[in-house]
């Protein structure tokens, strides 16, 4: 019974050893001379500008794009188990998956028609 866990413990040990090795090696190979440019956060080469106290305004289109990504990402999460167990499922599962894909396709067509996928 315990022989089943030996490979798992071995891989866990390798991962922990690599993490410890990386942390201990950093002071030896890391940068020794610090300047203002290396200490600043990376902002795509543009100096960050101070924002208003409320954090400034973010376009609504940003949130719409994020929501679209989440919706279509969840579709992929639902499709993967179906594809894996396709041989074991019956005709009912196929019909349900076709209805699911049609529903998502209708949402996709609606968003496309309304211009939600346009990058201005």
Buried (B, 14 or more C-beta within 10 A) or exposed (E): EEEEEEEEEEEEEEEEEEEEEEEEEEEEEEEEEEEEEEEEEEEEEEEEEEEEEEEEEEEEEEEBBEEBEEEEEEBEEEBEEBEEEEEEEEEEEEEEBEEBBEEBEEBBEEBEEEEBEEEE
